Amino acid sequence: MTALARRALAEAVGTGLLVTSVIGSGIMAQGLSPGDVGLQLLENSTATAFALIALILIMGPVSGAHFNPVVSLADWLLGRRTGDGLDGRALLAYLPAQIIGAIGGAVLAHLMFELPAVTVSTHQRTGTGLWLGEIVATAGLIALIFALARTGRAALAPPAVGAYIGAAYWFTSSTSFANPAVALGRTLTDTFAGIAPASAPGFIAAQLAGAALGLALIRLLYPAQPIPRQAAGPEHLAADPATAARP
């Protein structure tokens, strides 16, 4: 297997298991806490945050653990300006891998709980408030990842990203999807975590807008790229923290 194929596989598996954790914990929460939506959200967000930390630790040294098309796009865009980051060939491998992984993750969650492999969601999630929530959630995620990448704080990436997503479940109106691949995967489940296919385009547009805002913040706050190429970029965020100034 080539290095790029191995990286794409890590992105597919990592994104898939992330979606499995989101949907699976939502199904479990509905069963354990029927009628208590607040407790269901607490259970869902806690499981997702911890799963994300673990997945970044597993897949980070292989692919950078993007698990998210807007993170990969942001890395590619920043790399065009600084001469580092994800190249075009890797971007074209990452994006379909993430989407395929998200679809597989939804199917896996359903099969574990002995549900039909696919149940198209009927949960309508639309409106300016929810879209604004997605802009905020995605902008914050992009700003966090690339602030770490530009300041040599790689060891903090897994807990920081997990903590941010866990918190954003609660402080955003949209419960922080912040990920187009995850949004697409969640259209395939009519459970607690689902989103109707008709609602997904609005969420994805908001996520792209949030990513652009996050990139603008990074360019304003961290205009220089002081870390050498071999130590820069979110593809190294979860690498061995013992190797000095890796972001």
C-alpha positions as CSV (number, residue, x, y, z in Angstrom):
1,M,0.0,0.0,0.0
2,T,1.3,3.4,-0.9
3,A,1.8,6.1,1.7
4,L,-1.1,8.2,0.2
5,A,-3.4,5.2,0.2
6,R,-2.5,4.5,3.8
7,R,-3.3,8.1,4.7
8,A,-6.7,8.0,2.8
9,L,-7.5,4.7,4.6
10,A,-6.9,6.3,7.9
11,E,-9.1,9.2,7.0
12,A,-11.9,6.9,5.9
13,V,-11.7,4.7,9.0
14,G,-11.4,7.6,11.4
15,T,-14.3,9.6,9.9
16,G,-16.4,6.4,9.8
17,L,-15.7,5.6,13.5
18,L,-16.4,9.3,14.4
19,V,-19.8,9.0,12.7
20,T,-20.4,5.7,14.4
21,S,-19.7,7.2,17.8
22,V,-22.1,10.2,17.1
23,I,-25.0,8.0,15.9
24,G,-24.3,5.0,18.1
25,S,-24.2,7.1,21.3
26,G,-27.3,8.9,20.2
27,I,-29.2,5.6,19.8
28,M,-27.9,4.4,23.1
29,A,-28.9,7.6,24.8
30,Q,-32.4,7.4,23.4
31,G,-32.7,3.9,24.9
32,L,-31.2,4.8,28.3
33,S,-32.9,8.1,28.8
34,P,-36.2,8.1,27.0
35,G,-38.1,11.4,27.2
36,D,-35.1,13.4,28.6
37,V,-33.6,15.2,25.6
38,G,-31.1,17.1,27.8
39,L,-29.6,14.0,29.3
40,Q,-29.6,12.3,25.8
41,L,-27.5,15.3,24.5
42,L,-25.1,15.0,27.5
43,E,-24.6,11.3,26.8
44,N,-24.2,11.9,23.1
45,S,-21.7,14.8,23.4
46,T,-19.6,13.1,26.1
47,A,-19.2,9.9,24.1
48,T,-18.4,11.8,20.9
49,A,-15.8,14.0,22.6
50,F,-14.0,11.0,24.1
51,A,-14.2,9.0,20.9
52,L,-12.7,11.9,18.9
53,I,-9.8,12.2,21.3
54,A,-9.0,8.5,20.9
55,L,-9.4,8.6,17.1
56,I,-7.0,11.5,16.7
57,L,-4.5,9.7,18.8
58,I,-4.8,6.6,16.6
59,M,-4.9,8.1,13.2
60,G,-3.1,11.4,13.7
61,P,0.4,10.0,13.0
62,V,-0.8,8.4,9.8
63,S,-3.0,11.1,8.1
64,G,-3.2,14.0,10.5
65,A,-6.7,12.9,11.6
66,H,-8.6,15.6,9.7
67,F,-11.8,13.5,9.5
68,N,-13.4,16.6,8.0
69,P,-13.5,18.0,4.5
70,V,-13.3,21.6,5.6
71,V,-10.1,20.9,7.7
72,S,-8.5,19.3,4.6
73,L,-9.6,22.2,2.4
74,A,-8.3,24.7,4.9
75,D,-4.9,22.9,5.2
76,W,-4.6,22.8,1.4
77,L,-5.5,26.5,1.1
78,L,-3.0,27.6,3.7
79,G,-0.4,25.3,2.2
80,R,-0.7,27.1,-1.1
81,R,0.4,30.3,0.6
82,T,3.2,28.9,2.8
83,G,4.5,26.0,0.8
84,D,3.4,23.4,3.3
85,G,0.3,21.6,4.3
86,L,-1.8,19.2,2.2
87,D,-1.0,19.0,-1.5
88,G,-3.7,18.8,-4.2
89,R,-3.2,15.0,-4.8
90,A,-3.7,14.3,-1.1
91,L,-6.7,16.6,-1.0
92,L,-8.3,14.6,-3.8
93,A,-7.7,11.4,-1.9
94,Y,-8.9,12.7,1.5
95,L,-12.2,14.2,0.5
96,P,-13.9,11.0,-1.0
97,A,-12.3,8.9,1.7
98,Q,-14.0,11.1,4.4
99,I,-17.4,11.0,2.7
100,I,-17.2,7.2,2.1
101,G,-16.1,6.7,5.7
102,A,-19.0,8.8,7.0
103,I,-21.5,6.7,5.1
104,G,-20.0,3.5,6.3
105,G,-20.0,4.8,9.9
106,A,-23.7,5.4,9.8
107,V,-24.3,1.9,8.4
108,L,-22.1,0.4,11.1
109,A,-23.9,2.2,13.9
110,H,-27.2,0.9,12.7
111,L,-26.0,-2.7,12.3
112,M,-24.6,-2.7,15.8
113,F,-28.0,-1.8,17.2
114,E,-29.8,-4.2,14.9
115,L,-31.5,-1.5,12.9
116,P,-31.9,-1.3,9.1
117,A,-28.6,-0.4,7.5
118,V,-30.0,2.9,6.3
119,T,-33.0,4.9,7.6
120,V,-33.1,8.3,5.9
121,S,-33.6,11.0,8.5
122,T,-36.8,13.0,8.9
123,H,-35.3,15.4,11.4
124,Q,-35.6,18.9,9.9
125,R,-32.8,21.2,11.0
126,T,-33.0,24.5,9.3
127,G,-33.2,28.3,10.0
128,T,-30.8,31.2,10.3
129,G,-30.1,30.5,14.0
130,L,-28.9,26.9,13.3
131,W,-26.9,28.0,10.3
132,L,-25.2,30.7,12.5
133,G,-24.5,28.1,15.1
134,E,-22.7,26.0,12.4
135,I,-20.7,29.0,11.3
136,V,-19.5,29.6,14.8
137,A,-18.8,25.9,15.5
138,T,-16.8,25.5,12.3
139,A,-14.9,28.8,12.6
140,G,-13.8,27.9,16.1
141,L,-12.7,24.4,15.1
142,I,-10.6,25.7,12.2
143,A,-9.1,28.5,14.4
144,L,-8.2,26.0,17.1
145,I,-6.6,23.4,14.8
146,F,-4.4,25.9,12.9
147,A,-3.5,28.0,15.9
148,L,-2.1,24.8,17.4
149,A,-0.4,24.0,14.1
150,R,1.3,27.3,14.0
151,T,2.5,27.6,17.6
152,G,4.1,24.2,18.3
153,R,1.5,22.7,20.6
154,A,0.9,19.3,19.0
155,A,0.5,17.5,22.3
156,L,-2.6,19.5,23.1
157,A,-4.4,18.7,19.9
158,P,-6.3,15.5,20.8
159,P,-7.8,16.8,24.1
160,A,-8.3,20.3,22.8
161,V,-10.2,19.3,19.7
162,G,-12.2,16.8,21.7
163,A,-13.0,19.3,24.4
164,Y,-14.0,22.0,21.8
165,I,-16.4,19.7,20.0
166,G,-17.9,18.4,23.3
167,A,-18.4,22.0,24.5
168,A,-19.8,23.2,21.1
169,Y,-22.5,20.6,21.3
170,W,-23.9,22.8,24.1
171,F,-23.0,26.4,23.3
172,T,-24.2,26.3,19.6
173,S,-27.8,26.2,18.5
174,S,-26.9,23.5,15.9
175,T,-25.2,21.2,18.4
176,S,-22.0,21.6,16.3
177,F,-21.9,19.3,13.3
178,A,-18.9,21.4,11.9
179,N,-18.2,18.8,9.4
180,P,-19.7,18.2,5.9
181,A,-18.9,14.5,5.8
182,V,-20.5,13.9,9.2
183,A,-23.5,15.9,8.1
184,L,-23.9,13.7,5.1
185,G,-23.5,10.5,7.2
186,R,-26.1,11.7,9.6
187,T,-28.7,12.1,6.8
188,L,-28.7,8.3,6.7
189,T,-30.1,7.8,10.3
190,D,-33.6,8.6,11.5
191,T,-32.4,8.5,15.1
192,F,-31.4,11.1,17.7
193,A,-28.4,12.3,15.7
194,G,-30.1,12.5,12.3
195,I,-30.5,15.4,9.9
196,A,-33.0,15.4,7.0
197,P,-31.3,15.4,3.6
198,A,-33.1,18.6,2.7
199,S,-31.5,20.3,5.7
200,A,-27.9,19.2,4.9
201,P,-27.1,21.7,2.2
202,G,-27.8,24.6,4.5
203,F,-25.6,23.1,7.2
204,I,-22.8,22.4,4.7
205,A,-22.9,26.0,3.3
206,A,-22.7,27.3,6.8
207,Q,-19.7,25.0,7.6
208,L,-17.9,26.3,4.5
209,A,-18.6,29.9,5.5
210,G,-17.4,29.1,9.0
211,A,-14.2,27.6,7.7
212,A,-13.5,30.7,5.6
213,L,-14.0,32.8,8.8
214,G,-11.7,30.6,10.8
215,L,-9.0,30.9,8.1
216,A,-9.4,34.6,8.0
217,L,-8.8,34.7,11.8
218,I,-5.7,32.5,11.5
219,R,-4.2,34.8,8.8
220,L,-4.9,37.8,11.0
221,L,-3.7,36.3,14.3
222,Y,-0.8,34.1,13.0
223,P,0.4,35.7,9.7
224,A,3.8,34.0,9.9
225,Q,4.6,30.3,9.7
226,P,7.6,29.9,12.0
227,I,7.6,26.1,12.3
228,P,9.7,24.2,9.7
229,R,7.8,22.2,7.1
230,Q,8.5,18.8,8.6
231,A,6.9,20.1,11.8
232,A,4.0,22.1,10.4
233,G,0.4,21.4,9.4
234,P,-2.4,19.6,11.0
235,E,-1.3,16.3,9.6
236,H,1.3,16.3,12.4
237,L,-1.1,17.4,15.2
238,A,-1.2,14.1,16.9
239,A,2.4,13.0,16.3
240,D,4.8,12.1,19.0
241,P,4.9,15.1,21.4
242,A,8.5,14.2,22.4
243,T,9.8,15.6,19.1
244,A,10.1,19.2,20.3
245,A,8.5,22.0,18.3
246,R,5.9,20.0,16.3
247,P,2.5,21.8,16.1
